[in-house]
């Protein structure tokens, strides 16, 4: 962070002269009329601050052409900087400085007048939720404040750490100090961009809190980027792939935020005012995460009345915490003297006041206000004798010395508007009935009556907390409780009319009998079109917990949403019986009401939510019953609810190994959520699942396409990591050494990756190296790397089960490839033990063929509950184990056992769309029949495998089978009649031979149909960015001909636009 300019020239109104302060000294030296002394002082300085009669400036000396130096004046206000040329040192007279200060002050005045003409309206975020933008504006700064340089210098020093906490009771001037510091240092360009958030009790919702913070921080960027806000919305969506407790992936959002700051080298200062109003534990957790990982270019300031429940001990130990307490904020005797200097009080009187008030800023401000109305010395002395400065008498003084000193009209205004947390002219007019509210607010501000402007345009204000407390107490006494409640009702009604439903609800909940109105408003709130795009479940739960059961029972819509809020904000897992019972009671109420009115669409929503939490409780069959009932009632245009319900059906099919059904359903979910006006927030999980499904089905190109779609819209660490793993599998299958090396160089993603320990992420990042070694033909090194991975993953049997499973399967196959049956059997035994310990499956499930091959049709695997162990299911894992056992039988020469297993696996794998397993089974069957000297059958299965793999360009699935398959493929090659398959097989054999010889090779996926020479020429120009007309002129053909050829290229590359054409062409090295 930049250093603070300590040199200054200041106009002293008291002495009627200019004084100067030099760096390292607090003494003020008068500036005489001697120009030589003045210019000598300027000559040795490169910058100084000027606080003149007409305004304040920062002066900086800048070098220009021929090494000549010139002075420039700067002033910053409201994130705007004005710069003016001043001249050479000889031109820098005090009169010239005053002239520049006047000119810049006038420029800012014009800008403020233009801003005042703009009417404030609440901002709607990309999610459709209203944000009260005055909460993100820096509070207005009064001009009559004393400069507390000692405290501002402490704030300067605090920038070296991560966090500054100003902790003191109300009235100690915390906000004013920070605001004054920002104004002072910003004028000198000594602070980074500032983001300010004024918090209130309604911000106790993680989504709302971070939406305000991220929106405020958008000012740090050169452009308004909605990406992080979209990612924030995605982080709280109900996810069928996660438990409800873990649905808030806020750490991933913050990781993306921090990465963006680091990558763009952005410096920022974030101020969170009134943090003591935040009680939600999840917000404290995520702020701790931010503090633990934020870069040096970011600093946070917390303004609070109590010590925040954050990890302050660690920050203190690391020197990253700077604290300013009530004792630091107390006015010193010198500051008290300066504050009251216009009254010429005696030193003895000032010392007595300083002792009584103990430096309390609010007390001094109130005293000053009272003194200004005393005209004689006797009145002043009487006031000083009665002013004790303690808290309770001060509240009384607000009434006797402030309120009663105003006109009756203004008193009425103050009492009636005291119920408002924030004030605007229109809102005050609605509550008080006074149409001149704008003028009254300006009058109160000019009189310094404890009213703080929240902006510089006179649109929003707030009373000081202590003043508001005193006025509310007096309003209840004078107006009566009934009228007080009526004021709250009028305020709530105004907010409702403005579309600010959250504020309307908060105000209604303050009413003694506001339950019925609040319930009606919450119904409006949850019925809004965009509510379910980014539902603030914590806020909704807090509201509904305050609604009397009498009104809650009468609203099936509130019961439904209360059940959802409980489900998605609970700390316990959905299996918790208490939560389950409470949810079921609420849903039962909603169901009974809507059944009585035959409201079937709403009944569909009840059963959809019931299916969701039932599925997470492990009651899969019951969840599917609920889901099917929900789908029969939900209308076709209910994209959100149908998508959620279909997700349950699709995931259930996936977990049971029915990949065809799963893909069909999940693609429908993707279509619903993509076309339903929701292009981002719910697509992440669906795209990830589709990429896995396509890979398991052997659809490599489509799997990569889904990966790229996901990569384009998601940047969280866990998504990036899983994308890296998926892409490594795809490019390994394509034998693409170059891309795998790029993935290896990229390493692990930054930030926390889901719930995985960092050690697991480090281990899995090394798996790419094993794939690279195998492509290079270094099987021994690949075995060592994978063996090391398995050994290290043993410490995480539950968390890393899926990765351990995949690694062990690969080790078995690699060991067999090297001819080491004993080692392969050891790894297979470990896999069986792993399955038994985690999945609780019998040791020999799927691993032993029946003694009578004729009884194969009667063999069925036992029914096993579809346990979710990651992005794969138990049936798929069992099938992998079965294929390994078939490999073992083949290696031992037990061909009948191998055939029995493979003949059972093949129809099941084909029927359920498990394409990779189908392909592996065909290749194993080809090898078994070849070993039995039944070449026609062997060729039949090998050709079927080639036909299945060729469109996808698959290679490693053949190459990793080893010499036996190579020999069989070599025998088949002369007999193949189909040219594409023959060319494909020839390339496979060539790659196999090169790998065996230890040569590096990169073979790209093959096309379904090769491009003609003319199409290749068109493709090169197409990728280069030529239009159809330009290509036609270049190749001397008609535009219609080019259109036809472009469509042919699209068909052969399986793409639909120019961008995708370029990507595929480069990947296939066609250009």
TIVEX-597537 format. One line per 2 residues: number of its first residue (from 1); their letters; for each residue x, y, z of C-alpha. Coordinates in steps of 0.2 Angstrom, whole numbers. Layout:
BEGIN
NUM	a	X,Y,Z; ...
//
This chain:
BEGIN
1	xx	0,0,0; 6,18,-4
3	xx	14,29,10; 4,44,16
5	xx	10,62,12; 15,70,28
7	xx	20,87,21; 6,99,21
9	xx	1,118,19; -14,123,29
11	xx	-24,139,31; -27,143,49
13	xx	-43,153,51; -39,155,70
15	xx	-22,163,66; -27,170,49
17	xx	-11,164,41; -5,149,31
19	xx	6,136,41; 16,122,35
21	xx	19,104,42; 35,94,37
23	xx	36,75,37; 41,67,53
25	xx	34,82,63; 18,87,70
27	xx	23,106,73; 15,119,62
29	xx	27,133,56; 19,149,50
31	xx	23,153,32; 30,171,31
33	xx	29,182,16; 47,178,10
35	xx	46,170,-7; 64,163,-6
37	xx	60,153,10; 44,146,2
39	xx	52,141,-14; 66,133,-5
41	xx	54,122,5; 45,117,-12
43	xx	62,113,-21; 65,98,-9
45	xx	48,91,-10; 39,80,-23
47	xx	22,81,-16; 12,89,-2
49	xx	-6,92,4; -14,109,3
51	xx	-29,113,14; -34,131,9
53	xx	-48,143,11; -57,137,-4
55	xx	-54,119,-3; -41,105,-2
57	xx	-29,98,-15; -14,86,-17
59	xx	0,93,-26; 13,82,-35
61	xx	28,85,-45; 30,76,-62
63	xx	44,75,-74; 41,79,-92
65	xx	51,81,-108; 69,86,-106
67	xx	68,82,-88; 59,97,-83
69	xx	47,96,-68; 30,103,-67
71	xx	17,103,-53; -1,95,-55
73	xx	-15,97,-43; -27,82,-39
75	xx	-43,80,-29; -54,64,-27
77	xx	-72,64,-22; -85,50,-24
79	xx	-73,39,-34; -70,53,-46
81	xx	-53,62,-48; -50,79,-55
83	xx	-32,84,-61; -27,101,-65
85	xx	-10,108,-72; -2,121,-60
87	xx	15,125,-67; 33,126,-63
89	xx	39,128,-45; 41,147,-48
91	xx	22,147,-52; 17,139,-36
93	xx	11,154,-26; -2,152,-12
95	xx	-14,163,-23; -12,151,-37
97	xx	-16,136,-26; -32,145,-20
99	xx	-37,148,-38; -35,130,-42
101	xx	-44,124,-27; -59,136,-31
103	xx	-59,129,-49; -59,111,-44
105	xx	-72,114,-30; -84,122,-43
107	xx	-81,107,-55; -87,95,-41
109	xx	-102,106,-37; -108,105,-55
111	xx	-106,86,-54; -116,85,-38
113	xx	-130,96,-45; -131,84,-60
115	xx	-132,69,-49; -146,77,-38
117	xx	-157,77,-54; -156,58,-55
119	xx	-170,49,-46; -165,34,-35
121	xx	-172,17,-39; -167,1,-31
123	xx	-156,-9,-42; -161,-26,-48
125	xx	-147,-39,-49; -145,-52,-63
127	xx	-154,-64,-52; -170,-53,-51
129	xx	-167,-48,-33; -168,-30,-27
131	xx	-153,-22,-20; -154,-6,-10
133	xx	-140,3,-18; -138,17,-5
135	xx	-131,3,6; -116,3,-6
137	xx	-113,21,-6; -100,30,5
139	xx	-109,40,19; -109,59,16
141	xx	-95,68,25; -99,84,34
143	xx	-87,98,31; -86,104,50
145	xx	-76,89,56; -60,90,65
147	xx	-45,81,58; -40,66,69
149	xx	-23,63,61; -16,52,74
151	xx	-30,39,71; -29,41,52
153	xx	-10,37,53; -15,21,62
155	xx	-27,16,48; -13,20,36
157	xx	-1,8,45; -15,-5,46
159	xx	-15,-7,27; 0,-18,29
161	xx	-10,-32,36; -27,-40,30
163	xx	-40,-34,43; -43,-18,53
165	xx	-57,-19,66; -64,-4,74
167	xx	-73,-10,89; -83,2,101
169	xx	-100,6,107; -112,17,98
171	xx	-107,36,97; -88,34,97
173	xx	-86,40,79; -81,24,70
175	xx	-89,27,54; -85,45,53
177	xx	-66,41,56; -66,28,42
179	xx	-75,39,30; -64,54,34
181	xx	-49,44,32; -55,37,15
183	xx	-59,55,9; -42,62,15
185	xx	-31,48,8; -41,46,-9
187	xx	-38,64,-13; -19,60,-13
189	xx	-22,44,-23; -15,34,-8
191	xx	-29,21,-7; -35,8,-19
193	xx	-53,7,-25; -65,7,-10
195	xx	-81,-4,-9; -92,1,6
197	xx	-107,-10,12; -118,-3,26
199	xx	-125,-19,34; -142,-21,43
201	xx	-150,-36,52; -159,-41,36
203	xx	-142,-46,29; -141,-61,40
205	xx	-142,-72,24; -126,-79,16
207	xx	-133,-76,-1; -139,-58,2
209	xx	-123,-53,12; -111,-59,-2
211	xx	-122,-52,-16; -120,-35,-8
213	xx	-102,-37,-5; -98,-44,-23
215	xx	-109,-30,-31; -100,-17,-21
217	xx	-83,-24,-27; -88,-23,-45
219	xx	-82,-5,-44; -65,-12,-43
221	xx	-66,-18,-61; -65,-9,-77
223	xx	-82,-17,-82; -98,-23,-74
225	xx	-95,-42,-74; -110,-52,-68
227	xx	-100,-68,-68; -97,-69,-50
229	xx	-115,-65,-45; -121,-79,-57
231	xx	-109,-90,-49; -115,-85,-32
233	xx	-133,-89,-37; -127,-106,-43
235	xx	-119,-110,-26; -135,-110,-16
237	xx	-145,-120,-29; -153,-137,-22
239	xx	-141,-150,-30; -146,-168,-32
241	xx	-128,-172,-32; -125,-165,-15
243	xx	-133,-166,2; -144,-151,7
245	xx	-131,-146,20; -118,-144,7
247	xx	-128,-135,-5; -120,-118,-1
249	xx	-104,-119,-11; -99,-101,-6
251	xx	-81,-105,-4; -80,-109,-22
253	xx	-87,-92,-26; -75,-83,-15
255	xx	-61,-93,-23; -66,-87,-40
257	xx	-67,-69,-33; -49,-70,-26
259	xx	-42,-78,-41; -49,-64,-52
261	xx	-42,-51,-40; -25,-60,-41
263	xx	-25,-63,-60; -30,-45,-64
265	xx	-19,-38,-50; -33,-28,-43
267	xx	-31,-18,-26; -46,-15,-16
269	xx	-52,-9,1; -68,-17,8
271	xx	-77,-8,22; -91,-18,31
273	xx	-101,-6,42; -111,-12,57
275	xx	-104,-30,56; -111,-32,74
277	xx	-128,-35,66; -122,-51,58
279	xx	-126,-66,68; -127,-80,55
281	xx	-113,-92,58; -111,-96,39
283	xx	-107,-78,35; -93,-78,49
285	xx	-86,-95,41; -85,-88,24
287	xx	-78,-72,29; -64,-82,39
289	xx	-61,-91,22; -59,-75,13
291	xx	-47,-68,26; -37,-84,26
293	xx	-34,-84,7; -35,-66,1
295	xx	-20,-58,-8; -10,-44,-1
297	xx	-18,-31,-12; -35,-33,-3
299	xx	-38,-25,14; -54,-27,24
301	xx	-61,-14,37; -74,-20,50
303	xx	-84,-7,59; -93,-15,74
305	xx	-99,-13,92; -93,-30,98
307	xx	-78,-41,94; -83,-51,79
309	xx	-83,-70,80; -69,-72,68
311	xx	-52,-81,68; -44,-66,76
313	xx	-31,-75,86; -23,-82,71
315	xx	-23,-65,62; -15,-57,78
317	xx	-2,-70,78; 2,-67,60
319	xx	3,-48,62; -12,-47,50
321	xx	-24,-39,62; -25,-20,67
323	xx	-37,-16,81; -44,1,86
325	xx	-54,1,101; -66,13,111
327	xx	-51,19,121; -42,24,105
329	xx	-57,32,98; -60,43,113
331	xx	-56,62,110; -40,67,118
333	xx	-40,83,128; -32,92,113
335	xx	-46,86,101; -59,91,114
337	xx	-52,108,115; -52,110,96
339	xx	-69,103,94; -76,117,106
341	xx	-64,131,102; -77,143,96
343	xx	-84,145,114; -68,150,122
345	xx	-70,139,137; -58,139,151
347	xx	-45,125,152; -52,120,169
349	xx	-70,119,161; -63,109,146
351	xx	-53,97,158; -69,94,168
353	xx	-79,90,152; -66,79,146
355	xx	-66,69,162; -85,68,162
357	xx	-87,64,144; -72,52,143
359	xx	-69,57,125; -86,51,119
361	xx	-89,58,102; -108,58,103
363	xx	-108,66,119; -97,80,113
365	xx	-108,82,97; -124,84,108
367	xx	-115,96,120; -109,107,105
369	xx	-127,107,98; -134,113,115
371	xx	-120,126,117; -124,134,100
373	xx	-142,139,107; -135,147,123
375	xx	-132,166,121; -125,171,138
377	xx	-110,165,148; -122,161,163
379	xx	-132,149,151; -117,141,145
381	xx	-111,138,163; -128,131,169
383	xx	-128,119,154; -110,113,158
385	xx	-114,111,176; -129,99,172
387	xx	-121,90,158; -114,73,165
389	xx	-111,64,149; -117,47,155
391	xx	-128,37,143; -145,38,150
393	xx	-145,57,153; -138,59,136
395	xx	-154,50,129; -164,62,139
397	xx	-154,77,132; -159,71,115
399	xx	-177,75,119; -175,91,130
401	xx	-160,99,121; -163,93,103
403	xx	-181,88,100; -190,102,111
405	xx	-179,115,103; -186,113,86
407	xx	-203,119,79; -218,109,82
409	xx	-219,104,64; -201,98,64
411	xx	-204,89,81; -219,80,73
413	xx	-208,75,58; -194,68,69
415	xx	-205,58,79; -215,51,65
417	xx	-200,46,54; -190,39,69
419	xx	-198,22,65; -188,21,48
421	xx	-171,12,47; -167,23,32
423	xx	-176,39,26; -180,46,9
425	xx	-191,61,5; -204,51,-3
427	xx	-205,38,11; -205,52,24
429	xx	-219,60,15; -229,44,15
431	xx	-226,41,34; -228,59,41
433	xx	-240,66,28; -228,81,26
435	xx	-226,84,7; -211,96,11
437	xx	-201,81,18; -186,84,6
439	xx	-184,102,13; -186,96,31
441	xx	-173,83,29; -161,95,22
443	xx	-165,107,36; -161,93,49
445	xx	-145,89,40; -139,108,40
447	xx	-143,109,58; -132,94,62
449	xx	-147,85,71; -139,68,71
451	xx	-145,64,53; -132,56,42
453	xx	-134,57,23; -130,40,14
455	xx	-126,49,-2; -121,66,-9
457	xx	-138,69,-19; -150,70,-4
459	xx	-160,55,-8; -157,43,7
461	xx	-152,46,25; -152,38,42
463	xx	-153,44,60; -139,41,72
465	xx	-143,25,82; -144,33,99
467	xx	-154,48,92; -166,36,83
469	xx	-168,26,100; -172,41,109
471	xx	-185,48,96; -194,31,95
473	xx	-195,30,114; -202,48,114
475	xx	-214,44,99; -222,30,109
477	xx	-224,41,124; -232,56,114
479	xx	-241,48,100; -246,32,108
481	xx	-243,14,104; -258,13,92
483	xx	-251,28,81; -233,21,82
485	xx	-240,4,75; -249,14,61
487	xx	-233,22,56; -225,6,54
489	xx	-240,0,44; -238,15,32
491	xx	-220,12,30; -223,-6,25
493	xx	-236,-1,13; -225,12,5
495	xx	-211,-1,2; -224,-13,-5
497	xx	-230,0,-17; -212,3,-23
499	xx	-209,-16,-26; -197,-17,-11
501	xx	-205,-32,-3; -190,-37,8
503	xx	-191,-20,16; -210,-21,17
505	xx	-208,-38,26; -195,-32,38
507	xx	-205,-17,43; -221,-27,45
509	xx	-212,-40,57; -208,-25,68
511	xx	-227,-22,71; -235,-29,86
513	xx	-249,-37,76; -240,-38,60
515	xx	-240,-57,57; -255,-57,45
517	xx	-248,-43,34; -230,-51,35
519	xx	-237,-68,29; -247,-60,15
521	xx	-231,-50,9; -220,-66,10
523	xx	-233,-75,-1; -230,-61,-14
525	xx	-211,-62,-11; -210,-81,-15
527	xx	-223,-79,-29; -211,-67,-39
529	xx	-205,-74,-55; -187,-74,-51
531	xx	-188,-79,-32; -182,-97,-36
533	xx	-168,-92,-46; -158,-86,-31
535	xx	-169,-90,-16; -163,-82,0
537	xx	-167,-97,11; -159,-90,27
539	xx	-169,-74,26; -185,-84,22
541	xx	-183,-95,36; -180,-81,48
543	xx	-195,-72,42; -206,-88,43
545	xx	-200,-92,61; -208,-75,66
547	xx	-225,-79,58; -238,-85,71
549	xx	-243,-103,68; -261,-96,66
551	xx	-257,-87,50; -244,-100,44
553	xx	-257,-114,44; -268,-104,33
555	xx	-256,-103,19; -251,-119,10
557	xx	-238,-108,-1; -229,-103,15
559	xx	-229,-120,22; -221,-127,6
561	xx	-208,-113,6; -205,-115,25
563	xx	-201,-134,22; -189,-129,8
565	xx	-180,-116,19; -178,-128,33
567	xx	-171,-141,21; -158,-130,13
569	xx	-152,-121,28; -151,-135,41
571	xx	-134,-140,48; -139,-158,50
573	xx	-140,-171,36; -157,-174,29
575	xx	-158,-191,38; -161,-181,54
577	xx	-178,-187,61; -182,-170,68
579	xx	-180,-161,52; -189,-174,42
581	xx	-204,-173,54; -205,-155,53
583	xx	-203,-155,34; -217,-168,33
585	xx	-229,-159,44; -227,-143,33
587	xx	-229,-152,17; -244,-162,24
589	xx	-252,-145,28; -249,-139,10
591	xx	-255,-155,2; -271,-156,12
593	xx	-275,-138,7; -271,-139,-11
595	xx	-280,-156,-13; -296,-148,-6
597	xx	-295,-135,-19; -289,-147,-33
599	xx	-273,-136,-36; -263,-150,-45
601	xx	-249,-139,-51; -245,-134,-33
603	xx	-247,-152,-27; -234,-156,-40
605	xx	-222,-144,-31; -226,-152,-14
607	xx	-221,-169,-21; -206,-163,-30
609	xx	-199,-156,-14; -204,-172,-5
611	xx	-195,-182,-18; -179,-172,-16
613	xx	-177,-174,3; -183,-192,2
615	xx	-170,-196,-11; -156,-188,0
617	xx	-162,-199,15; -158,-214,4
619	xx	-176,-220,1; -174,-221,-18
621	xx	-189,-231,-22; -201,-220,-12
623	xx	-192,-204,-20; -195,-211,-37
625	xx	-214,-213,-33; -215,-195,-27
627	xx	-206,-189,-42; -217,-198,-54
629	xx	-232,-191,-46; -225,-174,-46
631	xx	-221,-175,-65; -239,-180,-68
633	xx	-246,-164,-60; -232,-151,-64
635	xx	-236,-141,-80; -224,-142,-95
637	xx	-219,-124,-92; -214,-127,-74
639	xx	-196,-128,-79; -188,-127,-62
641	xx	-199,-139,-53; -199,-152,-68
643	xx	-180,-150,-69; -178,-154,-51
645	xx	-189,-169,-51; -182,-176,-67
647	xx	-165,-174,-60; -170,-186,-46
649	xx	-176,-198,-60; -160,-196,-70
651	xx	-148,-198,-55; -158,-214,-49
653	xx	-156,-221,-67; -138,-217,-67
655	xx	-135,-225,-50; -143,-241,-56
657	xx	-132,-241,-71; -146,-238,-83
659	xx	-135,-225,-93; -147,-224,-108
661	xx	-161,-219,-98; -151,-207,-87
663	xx	-144,-198,-102; -161,-196,-110
665	xx	-168,-189,-94; -153,-177,-89
667	xx	-153,-170,-107; -171,-166,-104
669	xx	-166,-157,-88; -152,-148,-97
671	xx	-165,-142,-111; -177,-136,-98
673	xx	-165,-126,-88; -156,-119,-103
675	xx	-172,-113,-112; -181,-108,-96
677	xx	-172,-91,-95; -158,-99,-84
679	xx	-143,-101,-94; -130,-103,-80
681	xx	-136,-106,-62; -142,-124,-64
683	xx	-132,-130,-79; -115,-133,-70
685	xx	-120,-150,-62; -130,-156,-77
687	xx	-116,-152,-89; -104,-161,-78
689	xx	-115,-176,-76; -118,-177,-95
691	xx	-100,-177,-98; -97,-192,-87
693	xx	-112,-201,-95; -106,-198,-112
695	xx	-88,-204,-108; -95,-220,-100
697	xx	-106,-223,-115; -90,-221,-126
699	xx	-96,-204,-134; -79,-195,-133
701	xx	-83,-180,-144; -99,-177,-135
703	xx	-91,-179,-118; -78,-166,-123
705	xx	-91,-154,-130; -100,-155,-113
707	xx	-84,-152,-104; -80,-136,-115
709	xx	-98,-130,-112; -95,-132,-93
711	xx	-78,-124,-94; -85,-109,-103
713	xx	-97,-105,-89; -89,-111,-73
715	xx	-73,-106,-64; -75,-113,-46
717	xx	-60,-124,-40; -70,-140,-38
719	xx	-77,-139,-56; -60,-134,-63
721	xx	-52,-149,-55; -66,-162,-60
723	xx	-65,-155,-78; -46,-158,-78
725	xx	-49,-176,-72; -62,-179,-86
727	xx	-52,-171,-100; -37,-181,-95
729	xx	-47,-197,-97; -54,-191,-114
731	xx	-37,-186,-121; -29,-201,-114
733	xx	-41,-212,-124; -37,-201,-139
735	xx	-18,-204,-136; -15,-186,-136
737	xx	1,-183,-127; 2,-165,-131
739	xx	-14,-160,-122; -10,-172,-107
741	xx	7,-163,-105; -2,-146,-105
743	xx	-14,-153,-91; 1,-159,-81
745	xx	9,-142,-83; -7,-133,-77
747	xx	-6,-143,-61; -19,-143,-48
749	xx	-32,-128,-48; -30,-114,-35
751	xx	-42,-114,-20; -52,-126,-10
753	xx	-59,-141,-21; -76,-146,-14
755	xx	-74,-156,2; -58,-165,-4
757	xx	-42,-163,7; -28,-155,-1
759	xx	-18,-170,-1; -30,-180,-11
761	xx	-30,-166,-24; -11,-166,-25
763	xx	-11,-185,-27; -24,-185,-41
765	xx	-15,-171,-50; -1,-183,-52
767	xx	-12,-196,-61; -10,-187,-77
769	xx	9,-191,-76; 5,-209,-76
771	xx	-6,-208,-92; 9,-199,-100
773	xx	21,-212,-95; 9,-226,-102
775	xx	7,-216,-119; 26,-216,-120
777	xx	27,-234,-118; 34,-233,-101
779	xx	23,-245,-92; 34,-249,-78
781	xx	35,-230,-73; 16,-229,-75
783	xx	14,-244,-63; 25,-236,-50
785	xx	16,-219,-51; -1,-227,-50
787	xx	5,-239,-36; 11,-223,-26
789	xx	-6,-215,-29; -15,-230,-22
791	xx	-3,-231,-7; -6,-213,-3
793	xx	-25,-214,-5; -27,-228,7
795	xx	-27,-214,21; -44,-209,13
797	xx	-54,-224,11; -71,-215,11
799	xx	-67,-198,3; -56,-205,-11
801	xx	-65,-222,-14; -69,-219,-32
803	xx	-52,-213,-36; -44,-228,-27
805	xx	-56,-240,-37; -51,-232,-54
807	xx	-32,-233,-49; -33,-251,-43
809	xx	-43,-257,-59; -29,-249,-69
811	xx	-15,-257,-59; -23,-274,-62
813	xx	-24,-271,-81; -6,-264,-81
815	xx	1,-279,-71; -7,-291,-83
817	xx	0,-281,-98; 17,-285,-90
819	xx	13,-303,-88; 14,-302,-69
821	xx	-2,-312,-64; 3,-313,-45
823	xx	4,-294,-43; -12,-292,-53
825	xx	-21,-304,-41; -14,-294,-26
827	xx	-21,-278,-33; -38,-287,-37
829	xx	-39,-293,-20; -36,-276,-13
831	xx	-50,-270,-24; -62,-283,-17
833	xx	-58,-278,1; -61,-260,-4
835	xx	-78,-264,-11; -82,-274,4
837	xx	-77,-261,17; -85,-246,8
839	xx	-100,-254,-2; -103,-269,10
841	xx	-103,-281,-5; -99,-300,-5
843	xx	-81,-304,-9; -85,-313,-25
845	xx	-100,-303,-32; -99,-304,-51
847	xx	-82,-312,-50; -86,-330,-52
849	xx	-94,-338,-68; -107,-352,-65
851	xx	-101,-370,-67; -114,-374,-80
853	xx	-112,-362,-95; -129,-367,-101
855	xx	-136,-359,-85; -130,-342,-90
857	xx	-147,-335,-94; -152,-339,-76
859	xx	-138,-330,-68; -143,-313,-61
861	xx	-133,-302,-50; -142,-299,-33
863	xx	-152,-284,-31; -140,-271,-23
865	xx	-146,-254,-17; -139,-240,-29
867	xx	-126,-232,-17; -119,-216,-23
869	xx	-100,-216,-22; -96,-201,-33
871	xx	-100,-199,-52; -102,-218,-54
873	xx	-114,-231,-47; -112,-248,-39
875	xx	-118,-258,-55; -105,-249,-65
877	xx	-91,-253,-52; -97,-271,-51
879	xx	-96,-273,-70; -78,-266,-70
881	xx	-74,-279,-57; -81,-293,-68
883	xx	-71,-287,-83; -55,-288,-72
885	xx	-60,-306,-67; -62,-310,-85
887	xx	-45,-303,-89; -38,-314,-75
889	xx	-46,-330,-82; -40,-326,-99
891	xx	-22,-324,-93; -23,-340,-84
893	xx	-30,-349,-99; -47,-352,-90
895	xx	-56,-348,-106; -73,-355,-101
897	xx	-74,-345,-86; -69,-329,-96
899	xx	-82,-333,-109; -96,-336,-96
901	xx	-92,-319,-87; -91,-309,-104
903	xx	-106,-317,-112; -116,-312,-96
905	xx	-109,-294,-96; -111,-290,-114
907	xx	-130,-290,-116; -132,-281,-99
909	xx	-119,-267,-104; -127,-265,-121
911	xx	-145,-264,-115; -141,-251,-102
913	xx	-129,-240,-113; -113,-244,-104
915	xx	-103,-241,-120; -85,-242,-114
917	xx	-89,-258,-105; -97,-265,-121
919	xx	-82,-261,-131; -70,-268,-118
921	xx	-81,-284,-117; -80,-286,-136
923	xx	-61,-284,-136; -59,-297,-123
925	xx	-71,-309,-132; -61,-307,-147
927	xx	-45,-312,-138; -53,-326,-129
929	xx	-60,-333,-146; -43,-331,-154
931	xx	-34,-340,-139; -47,-354,-143
933	xx	-42,-354,-161; -59,-348,-166
935	xx	-54,-334,-178; -71,-331,-186
937	xx	-79,-327,-170; -63,-317,-164
939	xx	-64,-307,-180; -82,-304,-178
941	xx	-80,-296,-161; -65,-286,-166
943	xx	-74,-279,-181; -89,-274,-170
945	xx	-77,-266,-158; -68,-256,-172
947	xx	-85,-250,-179; -90,-244,-162
949	xx	-74,-235,-158; -69,-228,-175
951	xx	-82,-213,-175; -75,-208,-158
953	xx	-57,-210,-163; -53,-221,-148
955	xx	-36,-228,-147; -30,-232,-129
957	xx	-44,-245,-126; -35,-255,-140
959	xx	-17,-251,-136; -19,-255,-118
961	xx	-24,-273,-122; -6,-277,-127
963	xx	3,-289,-139; -11,-302,-140
965	xx	-24,-290,-147; -10,-282,-158
967	xx	-7,-299,-166; -25,-302,-169
969	xx	-27,-284,-177; -12,-288,-188
971	xx	-21,-304,-194; -37,-295,-197
973	xx	-30,-280,-207; -28,-289,-224
975	xx	-46,-296,-223; -55,-279,-219
977	xx	-64,-273,-235; -71,-256,-228
979	xx	-58,-243,-231; -62,-231,-216
981	xx	-60,-246,-204; -45,-252,-213
983	xx	-36,-235,-212; -41,-234,-194
985	xx	-34,-251,-190; -18,-247,-199
987	xx	-16,-231,-189; -19,-241,-173
989	xx	-6,-254,-178; 7,-240,-182
991	xx	4,-232,-166; 6,-248,-156
993	xx	22,-252,-165; 29,-234,-162
995	xx	25,-235,-144; 33,-252,-142
997	xx	48,-245,-149; 48,-231,-136
999	xx	44,-217,-148; 33,-203,-144
1001	xx	18,-202,-155; 3,-191,-156
1003	xx	-12,-199,-166; -27,-188,-167
1005	xx	-45,-195,-168; -51,-200,-185
1007	xx	-66,-193,-195; -82,-202,-199
1009	xx	-79,-197,-217; -63,-188,-223
1011	xx	-63,-171,-230; -61,-169,-249
1013	xx	-46,-158,-255; -58,-144,-259
1015	xx	-66,-145,-242; -49,-144,-234
1017	xx	-46,-128,-244; -62,-121,-238
1019	xx	-59,-126,-220; -43,-117,-219
1021	xx	-51,-101,-225; -66,-104,-214
1023	xx	-55,-105,-199; -45,-90,-204
1025	xx	-61,-80,-203; -66,-78,-221
1027	xx	-84,-75,-225; -93,-86,-237
1029	xx	-92,-72,-251; -73,-70,-247
1031	xx	-70,-89,-249; -80,-89,-265
1033	xx	-69,-75,-272; -53,-83,-266
1035	xx	-57,-100,-274; -66,-93,-289
1037	xx	-83,-102,-286; -100,-97,-282
1039	xx	-106,-92,-265; -119,-106,-266
1041	xx	-106,-119,-269; -96,-113,-254
1043	xx	-112,-114,-243; -114,-132,-248
1045	xx	-96,-136,-245; -97,-128,-228
1047	xx	-113,-138,-223; -103,-154,-228
1049	xx	-89,-149,-217; -101,-146,-203
1051	xx	-108,-163,-205; -92,-172,-206
1053	xx	-85,-163,-191; -101,-165,-181
1055	xx	-102,-146,-178; -115,-132,-181
1057	xx	-105,-116,-181; -89,-108,-186
1059	xx	-82,-107,-168; -84,-125,-165
1061	xx	-77,-129,-183; -61,-120,-178
1063	xx	-59,-129,-162; -62,-146,-169
1065	xx	-51,-143,-184; -36,-137,-173
1067	xx	-39,-152,-162; -38,-164,-176
1069	xx	-24,-155,-184; -33,-151,-200
1071	x	-27,-134,-200
//
